[in-house]
């Protein structure tokens, strides 16, 4: 495995110190071997000029190389984090391709562990939601009166067989606001429900009747609110053919 960015940085600094030490050694060597002052001055000037130029170029290389290596090492990492942030947990990550940098590889391995935990959590959450969904369906199926549970926008979340028998147009995921009904009695029931839902009001024994057919229905409904107190839907139960 190649060295990490920190290791590369230490190597670059060591080389720089080596150049400084080499310059000092050559200056000492030139001064010890000099026979004339003019030659000593010329040799020392040449050594200083050459090493100053070399060190200057080397510093420019270091100045640009370190940010380049950092950007290259973390570019793919940023992409992976963005995908995970967007909810994409099914990412095939080969940590071996990041072996050139042990620090980045460590982060990749940690991301792999985190993704595994997130996938398991999502699966458990999906299982619990499905189980909750089944419980609600079985519960309302045991009730003989028509029952419907809708979202705040009028989408049908749950309804039992009694309601589907009464409203053959209604199935789960159907929006009540988009229903077109020719039956005046059914239209009155749906209007009462959608109007209460729109205004966020509970219904207490709301009577809907059709004088032409002598059909009557009592509607009771309760708004469902989230933890912030905002309406997220409602549940309605109908009692039809009642004397009111």
C-alpha positions as MATLAB code, in Angstrom:
seq = 'XXXXXXXXXXXXXXXXXXXXXXXXXXXXXXXXXXXXXXXXXXXXXXXXXXXXXXXXXXXXXXXXXXXXXXXXXXXXXXXXXXXXXXXXXXXXXXXXXXXXXXXXXXXXXXXXXXXXXXXXXXXXXXXXXXXXXXXXXXXXXXXXXXXXXXXXXXXXXXXXXXXXXXXXXXXXXXXXXXXXXXXXXXXXXXXXXXXXXXXXXXXXXXXXXXXXXXXXXXXXXXXXXXXXXXXXXXXXXXXXXXXX';
ca = [
       0.000    0.000    0.000;
       1.295    3.408   -0.908;
       1.714    6.092    1.708;
      -1.055    8.374    2.799;
      -1.187   12.079    2.080;
       0.409   12.755    5.468;
       3.270   10.387    4.636;
       3.784   12.009    1.234;
       3.800   15.424    2.895;
       6.490   14.301    5.350;
       8.582   12.915    2.479;
       8.350   16.199    0.581;
       9.423   18.201    3.645;
      12.301   15.770    4.255;
      13.508   16.277    0.675;
      13.328   20.042    1.160;
      15.418   19.792    4.340;
      17.823   17.538    2.450;
      18.293   20.222   -0.208;
      19.018   22.834    2.483;
      21.520   20.532    4.178;
      23.156   19.701    0.829;
      23.515   23.410    0.079;
      25.149   23.982    3.466;
      27.544   21.053    2.951;
      28.566   22.299   -0.490;
      29.159   25.802    0.873;
      31.352   24.393    3.635;
      33.183   22.192    1.150;
      33.789   25.126   -1.205;
      35.076   27.306    1.618;
      37.450   24.593    2.864;
      38.915   23.911   -0.584;
      39.208   27.507   -1.733;
      42.682   28.842   -2.483;
      41.705   32.355   -3.408;
      39.047   34.679   -2.103;
      37.759   35.552   -5.582;
      37.240   31.869   -6.441;
      35.530   31.278   -3.069;
      33.125   34.120   -3.683;
      32.365   32.881   -7.208;
      31.797   29.297   -6.026;
      29.562   30.366   -3.144;
      27.521   32.636   -5.422;
      27.062   29.806   -7.908;
      25.983   27.371   -5.189;
      23.550   29.861   -3.632;
      22.021   30.802   -7.006;
      21.610   27.177   -8.126;
      20.095   25.956   -4.858;
      17.880   29.013   -4.496;
      16.451   28.317   -7.946;
      16.037   24.583   -7.237;
      14.381   25.199   -3.850;
      12.097   27.863   -5.359;
      10.921   25.456   -8.081;
      10.514   22.704   -5.506;
       8.390   24.946   -3.264;
       6.133   25.754   -6.225;
       5.727   22.025   -6.867;
       4.841   21.374   -3.206;
       2.438   24.323   -3.154;
       0.450   22.882   -6.072;
       0.967   19.156   -5.444;
      -0.552   18.955   -1.955;
      -3.923   20.583   -2.890;
      -3.974   18.435   -6.050;
      -3.502   15.240   -4.067;
      -6.131   16.274   -1.517;
      -8.655   17.103   -4.216;
      -7.960   13.859   -6.061;
      -8.249   11.770   -2.917;
     -11.511   13.289   -1.706;
     -13.264   13.911   -5.029;
     -14.720   10.398   -5.255;
     -15.437   10.491   -1.536;
     -17.580   13.615   -1.980;
     -19.536   11.878   -4.752;
     -20.202    8.871   -2.515;
     -21.349   11.042    0.391;
     -23.680   12.990   -1.933;
     -25.250    9.744   -3.178;
     -25.755    8.508    0.356;
     -27.261   11.881    1.332;
     -29.736   11.490   -1.555;
     -30.835    8.121   -0.146;
     -28.914    5.884   -2.566;
     -27.675    3.123   -0.275;
     -27.138    0.505   -2.977;
     -23.662    1.640   -3.991;
     -21.032   -0.899   -4.980;
     -17.864    0.413   -3.311;
     -14.562   -1.343   -3.944;
     -12.366   -0.145   -1.088;
      -9.284   -1.744   -2.669;
      -9.131    0.962   -5.349;
      -8.511    3.502   -2.594;
      -5.486    1.610   -1.326;
      -3.213    4.386   -2.558;
      -4.226    6.375    0.499;
      -4.712    4.612    3.801;
      -6.603    7.535    5.334;
      -9.144    7.690    2.500;
      -9.451    3.906    2.498;
     -10.311    4.041    6.196;
     -13.098    6.524    5.456;
     -14.395    4.332    2.628;
     -14.511    1.286    4.907;
     -16.407    3.350    7.494;
     -18.865    4.445    4.785;
     -19.401    0.820    3.785;
     -20.253   -0.064    7.393;
     -22.592    2.927    7.645;
     -24.383    1.969    4.406;
     -24.833   -1.595    5.676;
     -26.417   -0.264    8.877;
     -28.660    2.140    6.918;
     -29.849   -0.633    4.596;
     -30.699   -2.845    7.580;
     -32.494    0.045    9.275;
     -34.493    0.813    6.118;
     -35.437   -2.837    5.781;
     -36.594   -3.004    9.398;
     -38.529    0.224    8.925;
     -40.168   -1.099    5.747;
     -41.104   -4.333    7.544;
     -42.647   -2.378   10.432;
     -44.593   -0.129    8.049;
     -45.904   -3.151    6.139;
     -46.854   -4.863    9.410;
     -48.621   -1.694   10.585;
     -50.409   -1.477    7.235;
     -51.621   -5.071    7.571;
     -52.870   -4.466   11.117;
     -54.920   -1.457   10.058;
     -56.388   -3.334    7.096;
     -57.364   -6.318    9.224;
     -58.773   -4.074   11.950;
     -61.072   -2.054    9.690;
     -62.094   -5.228    7.849;
     -63.610   -6.532   11.091;
     -65.933   -3.513   11.313;
     -69.226   -3.858    9.487;
     -69.782   -0.114    8.919;
     -68.075    1.553    5.938;
     -64.732    3.062    6.988;
     -62.303    5.166    5.028;
     -58.945    6.666    6.013;
     -57.664    9.462    3.809;
     -54.641   11.750    3.650;
     -54.831   15.513    4.093;
     -55.009   15.842    0.286;
     -57.911   13.420   -0.089;
     -55.953   10.331   -1.160;
     -57.490    7.093    0.077;
     -55.057    5.275    2.359;
     -57.363    2.524    3.674;
     -60.954    1.449    3.160;
     -62.823   -1.676    4.124;
     -65.002   -3.950    2.033;
     -68.209   -2.325    3.288;
     -67.143    1.032    1.884;
     -65.946   -0.480   -1.408;
     -69.338   -2.129   -1.761;
     -71.057    1.208   -1.206;
     -68.653    3.164   -3.432;
     -67.380    0.919   -6.201;
     -65.337    3.837   -7.579;
     -63.225    4.060   -4.415;
     -60.113    1.962   -4.013;
     -56.912    2.611   -2.126;
     -54.872    5.468   -3.670;
     -57.969    7.056   -5.276;
     -58.330   10.776   -4.537;
     -61.787   11.732   -3.261;
     -61.553   15.201   -4.821;
     -61.265   13.639   -8.289;
     -64.297   11.366   -8.019;
     -67.157   11.954  -10.446;
     -70.374   10.575   -8.971;
     -73.809   10.521  -10.573;
     -75.555    9.422   -7.400;
     -76.718   12.487   -5.446;
     -76.654   10.639   -2.128;
     -73.085    9.376   -2.610;
     -72.035   12.800   -3.849;
     -73.389   14.367   -0.659;
     -71.399   11.947    1.500;
     -68.151   12.588   -0.363;
     -68.731   16.357   -0.268;
     -69.248   16.274    3.506;
     -66.017   14.314    3.946;
     -63.861   16.434    1.617;
     -65.257   19.697    2.992;
     -64.463   18.660    6.576;
     -61.037   17.442    5.497;
     -60.316   20.682    3.667;
     -61.229   22.776    6.707;
     -59.600   20.435    9.217;
     -62.850   19.832   11.094;
     -64.093   16.744   12.894;
     -67.529   15.412   12.006;
     -70.001   14.453   14.708;
     -73.110   12.654   13.499;
     -73.199   14.649   10.282;
     -76.461   13.712    8.558;
     -76.592   13.269    4.812;
     -79.915   12.276    3.269;
     -81.560   11.866   -0.100;
     -85.296   12.679    0.084;
     -85.919   11.078   -3.284;
     -84.810    7.610   -2.154;
     -85.204    8.117    1.604;
     -81.573    7.098    2.114;
     -79.748    8.508    5.133;
     -76.226    8.350    6.492;
     -74.543    9.534    9.652;
     -70.880   10.424    9.262;
     -68.414   10.582   12.112;
     -64.875   11.617   11.343;
     -61.755   12.665   13.190;
     -58.761   14.585   11.929;
     -55.384   12.856   12.294;
     -52.595   15.220   13.287;
     -48.838   14.825   13.313;
     -46.552   15.667   16.229;
     -46.531   19.326   15.191;
     -50.318   19.481   15.376;
     -50.772   19.758   11.619;
     -53.462   17.797    9.833;
     -52.092   14.749    8.010;
     -55.398   13.065    7.205;
     -58.606   11.778    8.735;
     -60.637    8.659    9.453;
     -64.375    8.475    8.703;
     -67.025    5.916    9.590;
     -70.506    5.835    8.034;
     -73.747    4.531    9.439;
     -76.232    4.187    6.644;
     -80.016    3.711    6.496;
     -80.370    5.135    9.994;
     -83.304    6.909   11.487;
     -82.052   10.375   12.337;
];
